[in-house]
């Protein structure tokens, strides 16, 4: 994580705890000419608009006080969503036994995407159980892993 996202995390985590939600992810990205500070939150009970609004207002006030971002940006607070990206160890461990979609940099077994049950996570390496059997991927082999729900 960058220094900025580390700082945002120290501001956002207590706010999320007070709101009864989990801070899932922080992203500071440029899209076109605009910058966005995106905060994703999660809860076992689900996320509603009021959760997002309360976290957004409290975080916005804290950010205004310390003004750590030199460029103009938009603050967005939203649910992590059903199909969310797993980025850190806590994310992967939470989803052990759940279905995931693994997107690879290069095709393996003839495919760049694999869907299966996440069996293990260790030092960035994962194993998933697919219809074809168990597949193992090193961290350097996959571009992203997202939770997967069939609708």
Secondary structure, 3 states (H helix, E strand, C coil): CCHHHHHHHHHHHHHHHHHCCEEEEEEEEEECCEEEEEEEEECCCCCCHHHHHHHHHHHHHHHHHHCCCCCCEEEEEEECCCCCECCCHHHHHHCCCCEEEEEEEEEECCEEEEEEEEEEEECCEEEEEECCEEEEECHHHEEEEEECCCC
